Amino acid sequence: MNGRDLVRSWWSAGGAGAARGLRTVRAAWRRRGADATGPGPRGPVRARVPGTVREVEPGPGGGVLRFGRSELRILVAVNGAVFWGWDGAGPEPSYALAGACPEPDPRAVLEPDTDGGWRVVAERVTVVVSRHGALEVLTPGGVTLRRDLPPRWWEPADGGGPARWMQRAEVPADARFFGLGGRVEGPRLRDGAHRLWNGVAGRGAAGAAGAAPVTMPVQLVVADAGTHLVFVDNPWDGTVTLREGAEGAGSGHDRLGTSELRMEGGPVRGWVVVGTPARVLLTWASLTGAPALPPAWAFGHHHVREGAGGEDEVRRVVAGHQERELPLDAVHLGAGHLDGRRAFTVDQDRFPKLPVLADELRREGIRLVSVVPPAVRVEGGPGEGAFPDLTDARVRYAEQAARGFAGVWHTLASSAPVGREAHNVSALCLARAAYDGLRDEVPSGERPLLLSRSGWAGSQRYGGVWSGEGAAGWPGLRASLALVLGLGLCGVPFSGPDVVGGDGRDGSPELYVRRLQLAAHLPLLRTTAQGAEGGLWEHGAEVLGHARVALGERRRLLPYFVTLAHLARRTGAPMVRPVWWAAPEERALRDCEDAFLLGDALLVAPVLEPGAVRREVRLPRGRWYDTATGRAYEGPAKVLVDAPLERIPVFARAGAVVPVCGEDGGIELEVWAPAPGRSGGGLVVPDGGDGADGPEVERYSVTCAGPRIVVRRETEDGVREPSRPVRVRGLGRSGGQM
């Protein structure tokens, strides 16, 4: 196996455009006679290992180590990220990278190590390579974060076809695994095999065991020694088998955690980033691209309208929301509005004046979003989809914008016809085509909204991910939270599940309300209608009342969501974060999977069990206020709080400044009193929703001056009074841990 084969195929797809590149990969793959249902070499194979080091060639940022049967390239970039690639593979070309590979760090030096090995010493990381090819990643202080054993691969004896690769890694005994694009098992990845394959379970070939709608070969590993992210830059089908470690009790020995990677094609190459979670995600964003900034209206309430109704039906649904005082910001038209369910078409009989309808709704603050479904069906594969015809993607998506659509959502989750080498990146290429076609054509110069059902590393450059209906019942509610957390740790901050109910799988009004309350605190809030009524009111008066409260709270927090989106674009930090985000060394927080942080200021504890009216919440260090009662709690602690059906527990960090929507529609500052002797602060990034993506960041500080709470705005010219209304909370009641 030679890395040049990988380079040639990826160069075709990456440099020739999304549609042409995928056709090139598909044609090349078919010429090589690969079987789409049986990857990897067939017939006699030869097992290989690297052998021992024979030659070393130092270079900028590291160098090349040549072994008996392969070679390893090590490069430390100026941003601190470490590239490693076997068998001649370099960092470029790559679907994941946002442009060229970062410049090598001139301070990184390749030097001899003990026992015939070598090491690359840099400011933020040290990489040690043994003489047999084991690769060890250490902190600057010399503490081991990860150790990759020498890889093994099996190549065809006749020299044709791809080779299968396997690499086993060891992590500290206390380490916890996260990432892989978000899995239904939970925010923390459990022991077992996780398939690296984008597909929908139970639908055709892509529904094989372990398949998920969105999968990324990105792991975030958190341990006492530190946090690191590892990305395997290889789109082939594969499997990651995880096993958490265990610390020995008393005089017992520790059992290291392990991660075993098996890929159906190679060679294996990737990146490793070390540091705090915030630094790791910042570096990851600098490698794979800053997240696309959704328009401000994208953080409101979206409603999906399926069915065969026409323009009058859409107007009726909008009027139903307005009559019942339910905020509505976007209507998503499903496949029912298409001509013969074909992508990029419109049924002219039912939607004869679509641009007029779109303009009418836009004047009321509501946007139209169109579905882009698979264009064809594959014989013998129910549910399998193929790409829409992207011969001229810019023209096709520009046509959607000309019809008045402010964005699109892709239902594509699998694409077997493009070949197994390009399958996992097919949705990424489709998102790129849509982004290029929409960004200059959306009316009024707004930023377009782009949602994908599937994706790969780098998807955040073009838009967000919606997870569909997800699993049924209460386990599906927990899985929805896990997916959003997992995607955020892989660099995709804008995501969320569909809020469904009454679909025959689970008609519980309580579950629907809890789904809606959770979604109201996630970046994407999308509801669907299953009945003839076409709105949330089809679930009954009780549900309607709770829905009005949840959507009202979402409307109030819109300025905070917009601020978090701008910060995600600047820093790569997810909007929805695990509770250990600021303190990964706290082991109890690493195991907390039923709550999350919304930015730095809020902690949300959704109700995930039926019949619960109270729930236990683990709070990180510091003072936290129950936003419903104003009661203060001191962390770290477990507290028992009320969780009636009309709300879920939400806590605010002491000293936080949260921008909220006032009664007049303007931005107000909700300030939570800092603990005695402490200070606080926060950021506000206003956004009117137009094409600008770099508005001024407003910085505020909060201090105690005796019994008074003083809020100041910090500017380049000094400190001054805030120009926005300020409301201080947390002064009335105090409490403690329970």
matplotlib code that plots the C-alpha trace (Angstrom):
import matplotlib.pyplot as plt

x = [0.0, 1.3, -0.1, 0.2, -3.0, -4.9, -3.5, -4.5, -8.1, -8.5, -7.0, -9.6, -12.4, -11.0, -9.7, -12.3, -15.4, -17.9, -19.9, -17.1, -14.8, -17.3, -17.9, -14.1, -13.8, -16.8, -15.4, -11.9, -13.3, -15.4, -12.4, -10.4, -13.2, -14.0, -17.1, -19.4, -20.6, -17.2, -14.5, -10.9, -8.6, -10.0, -7.9, -4.4, -3.0, 0.3, 0.4, 2.7, 4.3, 6.6, 9.8, 12.6, 13.9, 16.5, 16.7, 15.6, 15.2, 14.6, 12.4, 10.4, 8.3, 9.5, 10.6, 10.3, 11.2, 11.8, 11.2, 11.9, 8.4, 6.9, 7.6, 6.1, 5.8, 5.6, 4.8, 4.0, 2.1, 2.4, -1.0, 0.3, -1.5, 0.5, 0.2, 1.2, 0.9, 2.1, 3.2, 4.1, 0.8, 1.0, -1.6, -2.8, -5.0, -7.8, -11.6, -11.4, -8.8, -10.0, -7.4, -3.8, -2.0, -0.8, 2.8, 5.2, 6.5, 10.1, 10.8, 9.9, 13.0, 13.4, 16.1, 17.3, 15.6, 16.5, 16.6, 17.0, 13.8, 13.3, 11.2, 9.8, 9.9, 7.6, 6.3, 2.9, 3.6, 6.3, 5.9, 8.1, 8.5, 10.0, 12.3, 9.5, 7.0, 5.0, 4.0, 3.5, 2.0, 3.1, 2.4, 5.3, 5.8, 6.4, 3.0, 1.7, -1.7, -1.8, 0.3, -0.3, 1.2, 2.9, 0.2, -0.5, -1.9, -3.0, -2.4, -3.3, -0.6, -0.9, -0.4, -3.9, -6.7, -6.7, -5.1, -6.9, -5.2, -5.4, -3.9, -4.3, -4.0, -3.6, -4.8, -4.7, -6.8, -9.0, -9.6, -13.1, -13.9, -16.2, -17.0, -17.2, -19.9, -22.3, -23.7, -27.0, -25.1, -24.6, -22.3, -19.6, -18.7, -19.3, -17.2, -17.8, -17.5, -18.5, -18.8, -17.3, -20.1, -22.8, -26.1, -29.5, -29.8, -32.2, -32.3, -30.5, -26.8, -26.0, -28.0, -25.4, -24.7, -23.2, -24.2, -25.3, -26.7, -23.6, -20.2, -16.8, -13.5, -12.9, -12.3, -12.0, -10.3, -10.4, -8.2, -6.5, -3.3, -5.0, -7.4, -6.5, -8.3, -7.4, -8.7, -8.1, -8.1, -9.4, -12.9, -13.0, -15.4, -14.0, -14.7, -13.4, -13.5, -13.3, -12.6, -12.4, -9.6, -9.8, -7.6, -6.2, -7.5, -4.9, -1.9, -3.6, -2.4, -4.1, -5.7, -5.2, -8.0, -7.8, -9.0, -8.6, -9.0, -9.7, -10.0, -11.0, -8.6, -5.5, -3.0, -3.7, -3.0, -4.4, -4.0, -3.6, -4.3, -3.6, -4.5, -7.5, -10.9, -11.2, -7.7, -8.3, -11.5, -9.9, -7.0, -9.5, -11.4, -8.2, -7.5, -10.9, -12.5, -14.6, -18.2, -20.6, -22.7, -26.4, -28.7, -30.2, -33.7, -32.3, -32.2, -36.0, -38.8, -38.8, -41.8, -41.7, -44.8, -45.0, -48.0, -49.6, -51.1, -50.3, -49.8, -53.1, -52.1, -48.9, -50.7, -53.2, -50.4, -48.7, -52.0, -52.6, -49.3, -50.1, -53.6, -52.4, -49.5, -46.8, -43.6, -42.7, -39.6, -39.3, -41.5, -39.7, -41.4, -41.0, -41.0, -44.7, -44.0, -41.8, -42.9, -42.8, -40.6, -37.6, -35.0, -34.8, -38.4, -41.7, -45.2, -46.6, -50.2, -50.0, -47.3, -48.0, -46.7, -44.0, -41.8, -44.9, -45.7, -42.1, -42.0, -45.4, -44.1, -40.7, -42.6, -44.1, -40.6, -41.0, -38.7, -39.3, -36.8, -36.8, -36.0, -33.4, -34.1, -32.1, -32.7, -33.0, -33.6, -31.2, -32.7, -32.5, -31.6, -34.8, -34.0, -30.7, -30.3, -28.0, -26.8, -29.0, -27.6, -25.0, -23.7, -24.1, -24.7, -24.4, -27.2, -29.5, -29.2, -29.3, -32.7, -33.9, -32.9, -34.6, -37.8, -37.7, -36.2, -33.9, -32.1, -32.3, -32.2, -30.7, -32.3, -29.4, -27.9, -26.3, -25.0, -23.8, -23.4, -20.4, -18.3, -17.1, -14.0, -16.2, -19.3, -18.6, -17.7, -20.5, -22.8, -19.9, -19.4, -23.2, -23.1, -20.2, -22.1, -25.2, -23.2, -21.5, -24.8, -26.8, -24.5, -24.6, -28.2, -30.4, -32.7, -31.8, -28.2, -28.9, -26.7, -28.3, -29.4, -28.0, -28.9, -27.6, -28.7, -25.2, -21.7, -18.0, -15.1, -15.3, -19.1, -19.3, -17.8, -21.0, -23.9, -25.4, -26.7, -30.2, -30.6, -34.1, -36.6, -34.1, -34.9, -38.4, -39.5, -37.6, -34.3, -34.6, -34.8, -31.4, -30.0, -30.9, -28.9, -26.0, -25.9, -25.8, -23.1, -21.1, -21.3, -20.2, -17.1, -16.4, -16.6, -20.2, -21.9, -25.3, -27.4, -30.6, -33.2, -36.8, -39.5, -42.0, -45.0, -48.2, -46.6, -47.7, -44.4, -45.1, -48.1, -47.3, -48.1, -45.6, -42.8, -43.6, -43.5, -40.1, -38.8, -39.9, -38.4, -35.0, -35.0, -35.8, -32.4, -30.5, -29.1, -31.7, -35.4, -37.5, -41.0, -43.0, -46.7, -47.9, -51.7, -54.0, -54.0, -50.5, -49.3, -48.4, -52.0, -52.9, -51.5, -54.2, -54.8, -52.5, -49.5, -50.3, -50.0, -46.6, -45.4, -46.3, -44.1, -41.2, -41.2, -41.6, -38.5, -36.7, -37.7, -36.4, -33.0, -32.5, -29.8, -27.9, -28.0, -26.9, -24.0, -22.9, -23.0, -20.6, -18.3, -18.4, -17.3, -14.5, -13.2, -14.6, -16.2, -19.5, -22.7, -23.9, -21.1, -20.6, -20.6, -16.9, -16.0, -14.3, -13.0, -12.1, -10.1, -13.3, -14.0, -17.6, -18.4, -16.8, -19.4, -22.4, -24.5, -27.9, -27.2, -25.2, -23.9, -25.4, -22.4, -20.6, -23.6, -26.4, -26.6, -29.6, -30.9, -33.6, -36.0, -35.2, -37.4, -41.2, -43.3, -40.4, -41.4, -38.1, -34.6, -31.0, -28.6, -24.8, -23.4, -19.8, -17.7, -19.0, -22.4, -25.4, -28.9, -32.1, -33.5, -37.1, -36.8, -33.7, -32.3, -28.5, -26.6, -22.9, -21.0, -19.5, -22.6, -25.6, -28.9, -32.5, -34.7, -38.3, -39.0, -42.7, -44.2, -44.3, -40.5, -37.1, -34.4, -32.1, -29.2, -27.3, -23.7, -23.1, -21.6, -22.9, -24.3, -26.9, -28.3, -32.1, -34.9, -36.9, -40.6, -39.9, -37.9, -34.5, -31.6, -31.5, -28.8, -29.8, -27.1, -26.8, -25.2, -21.7, -20.8, -19.4, -15.8, -16.2, -16.7, -18.1, -18.8, -20.0, -20.1, -22.8, -22.7, -25.7, -26.7, -29.5, -29.4, -28.0, -24.9, -22.4, -20.5, -18.2, -20.3, -18.6, -18.3, -19.6, -17.7, -19.3, -17.9, -19.8, -18.5, -19.9, -19.7, -21.1, -24.8, -24.8, -24.0, -22.1, -22.2, -19.8, -19.1, -15.4, -14.3, -11.0, -11.6, -12.1, -15.0, -18.4, -22.1, -23.9, -26.2, -28.6, -31.2, -29.8, -31.8, -29.9, -31.1, -30.0, -30.3, -33.5, -32.8, -29.8, -29.5, -27.1, -26.4, -28.9]
y = [0.0, 3.5, 6.8, 8.3, 6.3, 8.1, 11.5, 11.0, 10.1, 12.8, 15.4, 14.6, 15.1, 18.1, 20.1, 19.5, 20.6, 18.6, 17.1, 16.5, 15.2, 12.6, 11.5, 11.1, 9.0, 6.9, 6.2, 5.4, 3.1, 1.1, 0.9, -0.8, -3.4, -2.8, -4.4, -1.9, -4.6, -6.2, -3.7, -4.6, -7.0, -10.3, -13.4, -14.0, -11.1, -10.2, -9.0, -6.1, -4.1, -1.1, -2.9, -0.9, 2.6, 2.6, 6.3, 9.7, 12.9, 16.0, 18.7, 21.8, 21.0, 17.4, 15.1, 11.6, 8.3, 5.5, 2.0, -1.4, -1.6, 1.9, 5.5, 7.9, 11.6, 13.9, 17.6, 20.0, 23.0, 26.6, 26.2, 23.3, 20.6, 17.4, 15.6, 12.0, 9.9, 6.4, 5.1, 8.4, 10.1, 13.9, 16.3, 17.4, 17.0, 16.6, 17.0, 18.1, 20.9, 24.4, 25.3, 24.5, 22.7, 25.2, 26.2, 24.0, 25.2, 26.3, 25.7, 22.0, 19.8, 16.1, 14.6, 11.2, 9.5, 6.5, 2.9, 3.9, 6.0, 9.6, 12.5, 15.8, 18.5, 21.5, 24.1, 22.5, 18.8, 16.2, 13.3, 10.2, 7.5, 4.2, 2.3, -0.1, 2.6, 3.2, 6.9, 8.5, 11.9, 13.7, 17.0, 19.5, 18.1, 14.6, 13.1, 10.5, 11.4, 8.7, 5.9, 4.5, 1.0, 0.2, -0.2, -3.4, -3.7, -6.5, -5.9, -8.1, -10.5, -9.5, -5.8, -4.6, -3.1, -1.3, -2.6, -2.9, -1.1, -1.6, 0.6, 0.2, 3.1, 3.3, 6.1, 6.7, 4.5, 7.4, 8.7, 9.1, 9.0, 11.5, 12.5, 10.4, 12.8, 12.0, 8.6, 7.3, 5.6, 8.9, 11.9, 9.6, 6.9, 3.4, 0.3, -1.5, -1.1, 2.2, 2.1, 4.9, 4.9, 7.5, 5.7, 5.2, 2.1, -0.5, 1.1, -0.8, -1.6, 1.6, 0.4, -2.2, -2.6, 0.6, 2.9, 6.4, 9.3, 11.3, 9.9, 11.6, 9.9, 12.5, 11.5, 13.9, 12.1, 13.7, 12.5, 13.9, 14.4, 16.6, 16.7, 15.7, 15.4, 12.8, 12.9, 10.0, 11.8, 8.8, 8.5, 4.8, 2.5, 1.5, 0.6, 2.1, -0.3, 1.4, 0.0, 2.3, 1.8, 1.0, 2.2, -0.4, -0.4, -0.5, -2.3, -3.3, -2.3, 0.2, -1.1, 1.3, 2.4, 1.3, 2.5, 0.1, 1.5, -0.8, 0.8, -0.9, 1.3, 3.2, 4.5, 5.8, 9.5, 12.1, 15.0, 15.2, 18.4, 18.7, 21.3, 22.5, 21.8, 25.4, 25.4, 22.1, 23.2, 26.5, 24.7, 22.2, 25.1, 26.6, 23.3, 22.5, 25.9, 28.3, 27.3, 28.9, 31.6, 30.9, 33.9, 35.3, 34.0, 30.5, 30.4, 30.9, 28.3, 26.2, 24.2, 21.4, 21.1, 17.8, 16.6, 17.5, 20.9, 23.9, 27.7, 28.1, 25.2, 27.0, 30.2, 28.3, 26.8, 30.2, 31.8, 29.0, 29.8, 33.5, 33.0, 30.9, 33.2, 30.7, 32.3, 31.1, 32.1, 29.5, 27.0, 24.0, 22.5, 18.8, 16.6, 17.2, 20.6, 19.0, 17.9, 14.1, 14.3, 15.3, 17.6, 21.3, 21.2, 22.8, 21.5, 24.4, 23.3, 23.7, 26.4, 28.6, 31.8, 30.6, 33.8, 35.8, 33.5, 33.7, 37.5, 37.7, 35.5, 37.4, 40.6, 38.9, 37.7, 34.1, 32.4, 29.5, 26.6, 23.8, 20.2, 18.6, 14.8, 12.1, 12.2, 8.5, 5.2, 2.3, -1.1, -3.7, -1.1, 0.3, 3.7, 4.1, 7.5, 9.0, 12.5, 14.9, 15.8, 18.4, 19.1, 22.8, 23.0, 26.8, 27.2, 24.7, 26.1, 29.7, 28.7, 27.8, 31.2, 32.9, 31.1, 32.8, 30.1, 31.3, 28.0, 24.3, 21.1, 17.8, 14.5, 12.5, 10.1, 7.6, 7.5, 4.0, 4.8, 7.1, 4.1, 3.3, 5.5, 8.6, 7.5, 9.2, 12.6, 12.7, 14.7, 17.1, 17.7, 18.2, 20.8, 22.6, 22.7, 24.1, 26.7, 28.0, 28.2, 29.9, 32.4, 35.0, 34.5, 34.5, 37.5, 40.7, 39.6, 37.4, 34.6, 31.3, 28.5, 25.0, 21.9, 18.4, 15.0, 13.7, 15.0, 14.6, 16.5, 20.0, 20.1, 23.1, 25.3, 25.2, 24.8, 22.7, 19.2, 18.1, 14.6, 13.8, 12.2, 10.1, 7.1, 6.6, 7.0, 8.4, 6.8, 8.9, 12.0, 11.2, 10.3, 13.7, 15.4, 13.0, 13.8, 17.6, 17.3, 14.9, 17.1, 20.1, 18.4, 17.5, 21.1, 21.4, 23.9, 24.3, 21.1, 19.8, 17.1, 17.3, 17.5, 14.9, 13.4, 11.5, 9.5, 6.1, 5.3, 7.3, 9.6, 10.6, 14.4, 14.4, 13.1, 15.7, 18.5, 17.3, 17.0, 20.6, 21.9, 20.3, 21.5, 25.1, 25.2, 23.6, 25.6, 24.3, 24.1, 22.3, 20.9, 18.7, 18.0, 14.4, 15.0, 16.9, 20.0, 20.9, 22.5, 22.0, 22.5, 19.1, 17.6, 19.2, 22.3, 21.1, 20.6, 23.9, 25.8, 24.3, 24.8, 28.5, 28.8, 26.9, 28.8, 32.1, 31.3, 30.4, 33.8, 35.6, 33.8, 34.6, 37.3, 34.8, 32.2, 34.7, 35.7, 32.1, 31.5, 34.4, 33.2, 29.7, 31.2, 33.0, 30.4, 27.0, 26.5, 24.6, 26.4, 23.3, 22.0, 19.1, 20.2, 19.4, 21.9, 24.4, 21.8, 18.5, 17.4, 16.9, 13.2, 13.5, 16.0, 13.8, 11.1, 13.5, 12.9, 14.3, 18.0, 20.5, 24.0, 26.5, 28.7, 29.8, 31.3, 28.7, 25.1, 23.2, 20.0, 18.4, 15.9, 12.6, 10.2, 9.8, 11.0, 13.0, 16.3, 16.6, 15.7, 15.7, 18.1, 18.1, 21.6, 22.5, 24.7, 28.1, 29.7, 28.9, 30.4, 28.5, 30.9, 30.0, 30.6, 32.7, 30.4, 30.2, 26.9, 26.5, 24.0, 21.5, 19.7, 17.6, 19.4, 18.3, 20.8, 20.9, 20.0, 20.4, 19.6, 23.3, 23.8, 22.1, 23.3, 26.0, 27.5, 30.7, 31.1, 33.9, 37.0, 36.1, 38.6, 37.1, 39.1, 38.5, 39.9, 42.6, 43.4, 46.0, 43.5, 45.1, 43.5, 43.7, 42.5, 40.0, 40.1, 37.5, 38.8, 37.5, 35.8, 38.0, 39.0, 37.8, 39.5, 38.5, 39.5, 38.5, 39.3, 40.4, 40.2, 41.9, 40.7, 42.0, 38.9, 40.5, 39.4, 40.8, 38.2, 40.5, 42.8, 44.5, 42.5, 44.2, 43.3, 43.8, 43.5, 42.9, 43.9, 44.3, 47.8, 47.1, 46.3, 47.5, 45.5, 47.6, 46.8, 48.5, 48.2, 47.9, 49.6, 50.6, 54.1, 53.0, 51.9, 53.4, 52.9, 50.3, 51.7, 48.7, 48.2, 46.1, 43.8, 42.4, 39.0, 36.8, 39.4, 38.2, 34.6, 32.6, 28.9, 26.1, 22.6, 19.9]
z = [0.0, -0.9, 0.5, -3.0, -4.0, -1.2, -2.3, -6.0, -5.2, -2.6, -4.8, -7.4, -5.0, -3.1, -6.0, -8.7, -6.9, -4.9, -7.7, -10.2, -7.5, -6.3, -9.8, -10.2, -7.1, -8.1, -11.6, -10.3, -7.7, -10.2, -12.5, -9.7, -9.4, -5.8, -4.4, -2.6, -0.2, 0.6, 1.4, 2.0, 0.2, -1.1, -1.5, -0.1, 2.0, 3.7, 7.3, 7.9, 10.7, 10.3, 11.4, 13.0, 12.3, 9.6, 8.6, 9.9, 7.9, 10.1, 8.6, 9.6, 12.6, 12.9, 10.1, 8.5, 10.2, 7.8, 9.1, 7.4, 5.7, 6.1, 7.0, 9.5, 9.0, 12.1, 11.9, 14.7, 13.3, 14.6, 16.3, 18.4, 16.5, 15.7, 12.4, 12.0, 8.8, 7.9, 4.5, 3.0, 3.7, 4.3, 5.7, 2.3, 0.5, 3.0, 3.1, 6.7, 6.6, 5.9, 3.3, 3.4, 6.2, 8.9, 8.7, 10.7, 14.0, 13.5, 17.2, 17.1, 17.0, 16.1, 18.3, 19.4, 22.4, 24.5, 23.2, 19.6, 19.4, 18.5, 19.8, 18.6, 21.3, 20.9, 23.3, 24.0, 23.3, 23.1, 20.7, 21.3, 18.6, 19.6, 17.3, 16.5, 15.6, 18.8, 19.1, 22.5, 23.1, 26.3, 28.0, 28.2, 31.7, 30.4, 31.5, 29.0, 27.4, 24.7, 23.4, 19.9, 19.4, 16.1, 13.4, 11.5, 8.0, 5.7, 2.0, -1.0, -2.0, -5.6, -4.7, -5.9, -3.9, -0.6, 2.6, 5.9, 8.8, 12.6, 15.3, 19.0, 21.5, 25.3, 27.5, 31.3, 33.5, 34.6, 31.0, 29.5, 25.8, 24.0, 20.4, 17.3, 16.1, 18.9, 19.7, 21.2, 24.0, 25.8, 25.8, 27.3, 24.9, 26.4, 26.0, 22.8, 19.0, 17.3, 13.5, 11.5, 8.9, 8.1, 7.8, 9.4, 11.5, 10.0, 6.5, 3.8, 3.8, 5.6, 8.6, 9.7, 13.3, 14.8, 12.0, 13.0, 10.9, 11.5, 12.3, 12.6, 13.4, 16.2, 19.8, 22.7, 25.6, 29.1, 32.0, 35.1, 33.1, 30.5, 27.5, 24.0, 20.7, 18.1, 14.5, 12.1, 8.7, 6.7, 5.3, 4.8, 6.6, 10.0, 13.6, 16.9, 19.8, 23.2, 26.6, 29.6, 32.0, 35.8, 38.6, 40.9, 44.5, 47.2, 45.8, 42.6, 39.2, 36.9, 33.8, 30.9, 28.7, 25.1, 21.7, 18.8, 15.3, 12.3, 8.8, 5.6, 3.7, 4.5, 5.2, 8.7, 9.2, 11.5, 14.0, 17.8, 19.8, 23.5, 26.1, 28.0, 26.4, 25.3, 23.7, 22.0, 20.3, 19.3, 17.6, 16.1, 14.6, 13.2, 11.5, 10.1, 9.8, 11.9, 12.3, 9.8, 11.5, 11.2, 10.7, 13.9, 13.1, 12.9, 16.8, 16.9, 16.5, 13.3, 12.3, 9.7, 7.5, 5.7, 3.6, 0.3, 1.3, -0.8, -0.2, 1.7, 4.0, 4.9, 5.6, 7.8, 9.9, 10.3, 11.3, 13.8, 15.6, 15.6, 17.0, 19.8, 20.6, 19.7, 18.4, 14.9, 12.9, 10.1, 8.2, 6.7, 3.7, 3.4, 0.3, -0.1, -1.9, -4.5, -8.0, -7.8, -4.7, -6.9, -5.4, -6.6, -7.9, -6.8, -7.5, -9.5, -9.0, -5.2, -5.1, -8.1, -6.5, -4.1, -4.2, -3.3, -0.4, 0.8, 0.6, 2.5, 5.3, 5.4, 6.2, 9.2, 10.4, 9.1, 6.6, 4.3, 4.2, 1.6, 1.9, -0.5, -0.5, -2.2, -5.9, -6.7, -5.0, -5.2, -6.2, -3.5, -0.9, 0.8, 2.2, 0.4, -1.2, -3.8, -4.5, -6.3, -9.7, -8.8, -12.3, -11.6, -7.8, -7.7, -10.2, -8.5, -5.0, -6.4, -7.9, -4.4, -3.2, -6.1, -5.2, -1.8, 0.4, 3.1, 3.5, 2.9, 4.9, 3.5, 4.4, 2.8, 5.3, 3.0, -0.6, -1.5, -5.3, -4.7, -3.4, 0.0, 0.0, -0.5, 1.3, 4.7, 3.1, 0.5, 2.8, 3.5, -0.2, -0.6, 2.2, 0.5, -2.8, -1.0, 0.9, -2.3, -4.1, -1.4, 0.3, -2.4, -3.5, -0.4, -0.4, 1.5, 1.9, 4.9, 5.9, 4.6, 6.8, 5.9, 7.9, 7.0, 8.2, 8.0, 7.9, 8.6, 10.1, 8.7, 8.3, 10.6, 7.9, 5.9, 8.5, 11.2, 11.7, 12.6, 14.0, 12.8, 15.1, 16.9, 19.0, 20.4, 23.9, 26.9, 25.8, 22.7, 24.8, 26.4, 23.0, 21.6, 24.4, 23.8, 20.1, 20.5, 23.1, 21.0, 17.9, 19.8, 21.0, 17.4, 16.4, 15.2, 17.6, 15.7, 16.0, 17.5, 17.3, 15.9, 18.6, 17.7, 19.4, 18.8, 16.0, 17.1, 18.8, 21.9, 22.3, 25.8, 26.3, 29.2, 26.9, 24.2, 26.8, 28.1, 24.6, 23.8, 27.1, 26.3, 22.7, 23.8, 25.4, 22.4, 19.5, 17.0, 17.9, 15.3, 15.8, 13.5, 13.1, 12.7, 12.5, 10.3, 12.5, 11.5, 14.7, 18.4, 19.4, 18.0, 21.2, 23.4, 25.6, 28.4, 26.1, 24.3, 27.6, 28.5, 24.9, 25.1, 28.2, 26.7, 23.4, 25.3, 27.3, 24.1, 22.7, 25.8, 25.4, 21.7, 22.3, 24.4, 21.7, 19.1, 21.3, 21.8, 18.1, 17.5, 20.2, 18.7, 15.4, 17.0, 19.4, 18.3, 21.7, 21.6, 22.6, 24.5, 26.7, 29.2, 32.8, 33.1, 30.4, 32.8, 35.2, 33.3, 36.3, 38.4, 38.0, 39.3, 36.6, 33.8, 34.7, 34.7, 31.6, 32.5, 32.5, 30.4, 30.3, 27.8, 27.3, 30.5, 32.3, 32.4, 33.6, 32.2, 33.9, 31.6, 33.0, 31.3, 33.3, 33.2, 36.1, 37.7, 39.5, 41.3, 40.2, 41.5, 39.9, 40.2, 40.3, 39.5, 41.8, 42.7, 43.5, 41.3, 41.3, 40.5, 37.9, 38.8, 42.5, 42.9, 45.5, 45.7, 46.0, 46.6, 44.5, 44.1, 45.4, 44.5, 45.0, 44.9, 43.1, 41.9, 38.2, 37.7, 34.3, 33.4, 33.5, 33.9, 36.3, 35.0, 37.0, 36.5, 37.5, 40.1, 38.5, 35.0, 32.5, 30.3, 27.3, 27.1, 25.0, 26.8, 26.5, 23.9, 21.8, 22.6, 24.5, 28.2, 30.6, 33.2, 35.8, 38.6, 41.8, 42.4, 45.6, 48.4, 47.6, 44.0, 40.7, 37.4, 33.9, 30.4, 26.7, 24.4, 20.6, 19.0, 15.5, 13.4, 11.2, 8.1, 6.2, 8.7, 10.8, 12.8, 15.0, 18.0, 21.1, 24.2, 27.5, 30.9, 34.4, 37.6, 41.1, 44.6, 46.2, 49.6, 49.2, 45.6, 42.4, 40.0, 36.2, 33.9, 30.2, 29.3, 26.1, 24.5, 25.8, 29.4, 31.6, 31.3, 32.2, 30.2, 27.5, 27.8, 30.6, 33.5, 35.8, 38.8, 40.1, 43.0, 45.8, 47.5, 48.7, 49.8, 50.3, 50.6, 49.4, 50.2]

ax = plt.figure().add_subplot(projection="3d")
ax.plot(x, y, z, "-o")
ax.set_aspect("equal")
plt.show()
